[in-house]
Each structure stands twice: as C-alpha cells, then as structure tokens.
Amino acid sequence: MGTRCGTLPGGSFRHGRPGVESPGDPAPLLHRGGSGTAGGTPGTPGSQGRAVTPASPAAGRSRAGSPAPLVVILGPTGAGKSALALDLALALKGGLISADAMQVYRGFDLGTAKPDAATRARVRHELVDMADPRHDFSAGDFVRAADRAVSRLREEGLRPIMVGGTGFYIRAFLRGLFPGPRRSESLRERLRARAGSHGPAYLLRMLARLDPDSADRLGAGDTQRVIRALEVVLLSGETLSRQLARDGGGIWERPERYDAVKIGVHVEKARLVARLEVRAQVFFDAGLVEEVRRLLAAGIPPTANAFKGIGYRESLAVVRGEYSEAEARRRTVIATRQYAKRQMTWFRRESNLHWLAGDEPGENMTRAALAIISQAG
C-alpha cells in the first residue's frame, strides 16, 4: 500500500487562562540595573536507520547548480521523524540539524530521545549536546547556531536536513526572529525568582494585566515564552501582541529565509497515543530518574530551564519526594499527549507542507519523501 500524503484535517487547541488575581506591581522589576544581552518511533532513542537507496541530485547542489533546497522534517513527538530523517541523510549524503529544544542540552539524554553514539557515527548530527544546561538556550541562539550549521554542512558537501518537533524554533529559523528588544538577563532572573516564589501562574496573571492577548495564547507552564512577553512590554512599553500585529501578523506572514522543502509526519491519534505511552515507560525503565539525580549531583540547578522538559520535571518531583515514580510516569504520559496535540495544532499553520503517514512502513515513507524532495529540486 502506498504511503499516504496530503492535507491533514483541521483542528484547534487553545490554552486556557486562569482567573486573574493581582500579581503585584511589575514596575520594581525594571529598576535594578543590568544591560540587555543578545538573545535569542517509540522505543529506545537512537534509531539505526533502514537500508535506503541513494538518490540524486547530489547532496549539496540542485540540478541548476544553486544550493539544493533545505529539507525540513517536522511533526509531533513519537511520529517517526528521526527514523525518516536518518534514512534521508543516508540517501542524500546529508547531515542532520536537530530542531529540538531539549536535545541541545548536554547530559539530558534519556528523556530527549537523543540519537545514540552508533547513529551519530553514521550520520553527522548538529545542535545536539552543544549547550550548557545551566544556561538557557533561546530561539535566537538556535537560529544563529542553525545558520552556522547549514553553512558548515554545505561547505562540506552535505545536504542540510533539519528535523525536530520544536515548532517555534523551526518557524524562527525559516522566517526570522521577532525584532523585539534585546533580552535582559537581570530582568529575567527577577521574573524567574517571582515564579519560584509564587508559582508559574503568577507570571501569567501579571502578563494578563499587561498584555491580555499574549496571555490568552500562552499557558502558565510555558514559562520561557511568558517571561519573553513580559520582558518585551516591560522594556519597550509596548505589548508583544501589538508589536507582532505591526509586524504584519507576526512571522507566519514573512517570506522564508531559505529555499526549503518541508515534510510533516503524522500518525493516527489512537496509534500515536499508544506509541507515546510506550515511549514514556521506556524512558523511565532506562533510568530517567537516576539521570536526573546525576545531573543534580553534577551541579545543574533544579531551576534550570532544561529541567522543565517533559519527563524531567516529573522525575525532579520524584527526587524531591513530591510523588512516586508511578505517578511521575502517569503524568509524563498525559503531558506528552498534550504536547503532541499542541505540536499538531502549530504545524497545521505551516504553508507548503507535505504530510506523510508515519504509520506506514518506513521504506514506503522514505520513498515518498525522496520523491517529494526530488520534485523540489
């Protein structure tokens, strides 16, 4: 049976906003100095890939001699993106660029489904294990690092293939960063301190007072983006939502910075849910809680942004004695399912996206993807 591809059915997901209670005056946050700094599948990790036939044209150049289009593989967690991307890299003489907000952090391995050593020996992987988890790695950091990775791969004759499920990173890379104020680490530290004292919902309530439109589309758990929205309005005096509107509806409306062929991988809901449940159990069985203990012992603070990843925050709660590992597993499954739903809602907004069915045999999906890429040049 041939691989199915085409347009997905519609769907929507929207974060709710808790009832607003006064979070206090945000003004004091601005008066403590500090200059701004530039900001910006189931189963075990590490698919070994399937036997694939090399395709043409050659990796780095199109038939016309210009750089071959970038390949972008995206979709929800557990859909089979990594296995497809690995097959394509082998077939196209390519290198992989991870667009995963967690795989970038060194030491955060089991809960991020990082490619194993054998897989990384077969195919070049960029933007994996490159960031110190004691420090935040922003969308701006990702865009700059990904730009450099594309240049390196092309200089070495490898075709860049981006793969991941962090939609905001992929969008920022393809369409450019929002031109807001430079980030202020001192302000961010004060906002994080307030979240630590009062809970993450406190920051969302603060944002609801200052920028209700942004608060409506964010959730209390999305602390990093809530902090950025607060940072924009506190530093510039203008809301993020207003600046995005003036920017022509935001970066969804901008032309893409790269010639890219985008392929999405989706799986029927019931099958994806089953995969995600197995995936979460595999991570814990492999020792995710022990990995968190090792990271803490190595000096990674529990407040590090890397610990906010699904599976890591639940494991951190186990280490703290807040609930059992069985409860952590249950919560991780629920959080992963919710995240996959948000990913699909996000990716449905991408234009010129070719969808492939991730529940098809891998060889069929690879052949279909190669045909799409060949047609693109």
N, C-alpha and C positions, 0 to 999 in steps of 0.2 A: 504494500500500500504506500503510495507516495506521501511525502511529507506535506502536511497541511500548512498553508501560509495565507496571510491576508490580514484583514482588519478585525480587531477584537470588538466584541460587543461593548456598549457603553457601560458606565458605572461611575459611582461617585463615593467619596469618603470625605468627611469633614470633621475636624477636631471640634469638640465642644469647648466652651469656656466656662469655668466655674463662676459662681456668683461673686460679684466684685465687692470686696471689703477694702477699706483704705489701707494701702501698704505703707503709708507714711510718705513724708515729703522726699522726693528724689533729689532735690536741689543740693543737699550736702555732698552727694556723690561727686559733684563737679568741682569741689573746692579743696582738693588735697593734692594738687600738683600732678606731675607726670606727663611727659610728652608722648604723643602717639607714635606707634611703630608700624612699619609696613606689615599688613596682614595677609591678611588674607588667609542527581546529584546527591542526593542524600548519601550518607555513609561517611567514611573517613576522609579527611582532607587529602588532596593530592592525587587527583585522577592521573593515571598513567597514559591516557590517550588511546585512541584506536588506530588501526592501520589505515592510512589515507594515501591517496594518490596525489603527487604534486600537481599543481595547476599552473596555468600561465594566464596572463603575462608574468614576467619576472617580478620578484618581490618588490623592489623599490620604485620601479618606473611603470607608467602606463604605456599603452601602445603608442601614444603620441610623443612619448619621451619626457613628459612632465611627471612630477611625483604621483605615484598611484594613490588613489583615494585612501584616506584613513579608514580602517574598519573599526566599528564600534559594536560590541556585543553587550546587550543590556537585558534586564528582566528581573523578576523577583528572586529573592533568595531561595535556593533549592531547586531552581528550574532546570539547571543543567548548563548554565552559561560557561562555566570554567572548562568543562569537558569539550564543548564545541570550540571554544577559543583555542584550546590546546591543539585540537585537530587542525584548525585553520592555520595556526602558526607553523605546524609541521608541513602542511600542504603548500603554503605560500612563502616559505622561508621568512617567517615573521618573528617579531618579538612582542611580548605581551606587556601592556601597561595596565596595572591594577587601578581600577576606579572604585576602591573600597575604602571607606573612611576608617576602618579598623585594621586592615592588613598592613597599613603603613607603619604601625607601631611595633617596635622591636619587643619581642618577648610575649606578645599577646598572640598565641599560636592556635591553641586547641579550639577556642570559641570563634575563630575567624575563618576557619577552613582554609588556612594558608596552603599553597602548594608545597608538597614535601620536597626534600632535597633531591630525590631522583628526578622528579618532574622539572625542577629548576635547573638541573644539569642538562636536560634535553632541550629546553626552550628558555631563551632569555626572558627574565621577568624584571620589570621596572616598577618602582614605587612600592616595593614590598620590603618590610624591615628597614626602612630608611629614617624613621623619626624616633626621637627620644620620647617615651611615653610620659615623662614628667612635664612635658610642654605640649600645649595644644598645637594641632596641625590643622590649619584653616583651609577653606576653599581657595583662598588666594595662594596659600602655599602649594596646594595641589595643582592649580593651574600653571604656576611657574615651573614646578617640577615636571609636570606632564609635557609642557612645551619643550623643555630641555631633553626629555626622554625621546620625544618624537624626532628631534634633530639628531640625537645620538644614533638612534636606530637607522634612520635614513642614511646617515653618513657611513654606517657600517653595512649598508646594502640589505637591511632587514625591513620588512614591511610592518609598520606600527599597527598593532591591534589592541584597542582599548577594551577592557572587559570589567564589568562590575555592576553593582546594584545601587550605588550612591548617586541617585538621580541629580541631586543638586550639584555635585562635583562635575558630572558629565555635562550638565547644562552650562555651568560656568565655563568649563573648558571650551565647549563648542561655540558659545555665544558671547563670552566675555564676562568680566566681573561687573557687578553693580558699582557705579562710580560714587560711592558714598565717602564719608570722612574716614581718614586713616584710623586704625584701631588704637585704642589706648589701653595698655596693659594695666595701668594703675586703676582705671575705672572698672575694667573687667574684674580685677581682683576684689574690688569692693562689692561689686554685684554678686560675685560668687560667694563672698562672705555672708551677704544677706540671705542668699539662697540656702547656705549651710545653716544659718541660724533659724530661719523661718520656714524653710521648705521651698522647693522649686515653684509651687503655685503662687508664692508671694511675688516672684518676679513677673509672672503672667498677669497678676492683678495690677501691679504697677504699670505694666505695658498697656493694660486695658484703659487706664486713666489717660495715658499719654498718646497712645496710638491704637484706638479700638479696632481698626481694620486689620492691623497686623496681629493683634491678639486673637481675633476671630479665626485666623487661619493657622495659628500655631497652637501647640499643646504644652501643658506645663512640663512634660517630660523632655521637650525639645529645648533644653536649657541654653545650648550654644546659640541657636538662632534667636531665642528670646533676648539673650544678652546683646546680640548684634543689633536687634531692632531698638533696644533701649539705648545702646551706645550711639546709634545714628541720631535719634531725636535729642538726646542729652547734649551731644557735641555740636550738632548743626542747628538745633532749634526747629527742625522740620521733620515730620514723620517719615518713616521708611515707606509707608504706603503712598504718601504724596509724591515722594521722590521717584518711586517706581512708576507711578502714573505719568509723571512728567517725562520719564524716560521712554515713553511710547508703549506703556503697558508692561514694562519690565523686559527682561532679556529673552522672554519667549518670542518677542517680536523682532529681535535683532537678526541680521544675517549671520550665518555661521562663519567662524574664522577659518575653518578647514573644509576642504572638499572631503566629505565623509559618506560612507555607506553604512547605514545603521540597521542592525538586525536585532529584533527582540525575540526572546524565548519565553513562551508562556506554557503553563500546564493547567489542565482542567482542575477546577477548585478542589474536588474531593481527593484527587491524586496528589495535588500539591500539599494539602493538609496532612495526608498520610506520610509524605516524604519529610515534612518539617518535624513531625512528631518523632520519627526515627532519627533524624539529624540531631535533634536536641539530646536525645538519650545517648547517642554515640559520643557527643562531646563530653557529657558528664561521665560516661563509662571510661573514657580515655584519661580522665583525671583533671577536669576543668577546675574543680575546687582547689585541688592541690597546686595547680598552676597559679591561681590567684594568691595562695599562701606564699609561694616562692616569689612572686612579683612584689608583694608587700615586704617580704623579708629583704629583698634587694633594694628597698628604699623608694619604691614607687608609691606616692601618697594615695590614700583611698579617694581623695578628691580629684584625682587626675581624670581628664576627660575620657581617656581610654577605658576607664572602669565603668563608664556609662553605657558601654556596648551591651547588647542583649546577651544574656548568659553570664557576663562578667558582673553586672550589678547584682544579679540574683546569687551568684557564687560569693560575692563580697558579703551579702547579707548572711549567708551560711557561716562564713568565717567569723562574723561578728556575733553569731548566736541569735540572730533575729528570727530565723526559722530553719526548718530541717532541709536536708538536701532533696528529699522527696517533694517538698513544697517548692523549692527552687526549680526543680525540673518542671513541675506543673506550670509555674509562672513563666518560665522560659518558653515553653511551647505556646502559651497564649500570646506572649509578646512577639514571638516570631511570626505567628499567623497574622497578627495585627500589622506588623511591619510589612509583610508581603502584600497585604491589601493596600497599604499606603503606597508602596512602590508601584503597583499596577496602576493606581489612580494617577500617579505622577507621570508614568511613562506613556499613558494614553494621550498625553498632551504633546508628545514629540511628533514633529512632522516628518514625512518621508521615511517612516519606519516600517521595515519588512518584518512581519511576525512569522515565527516558525513554532510548530508544536513540539514542546520539549518532551512529550510522552511518546514520540515516535522513536523507532530505533536510531541509535546515534549515527550510523552510516548514512541513513536517509537524510537526516537533518544536516549533516556535513555536506552532502552532495547538493542539497537545496541551497545552502549558504554559499557554496562556491559558485553556483550558477548565478546567484544574485550579485555577488562580487564581480564576477566576470562581465556581467552586463553593465556594471557601473564603470568599468574601465581599468 
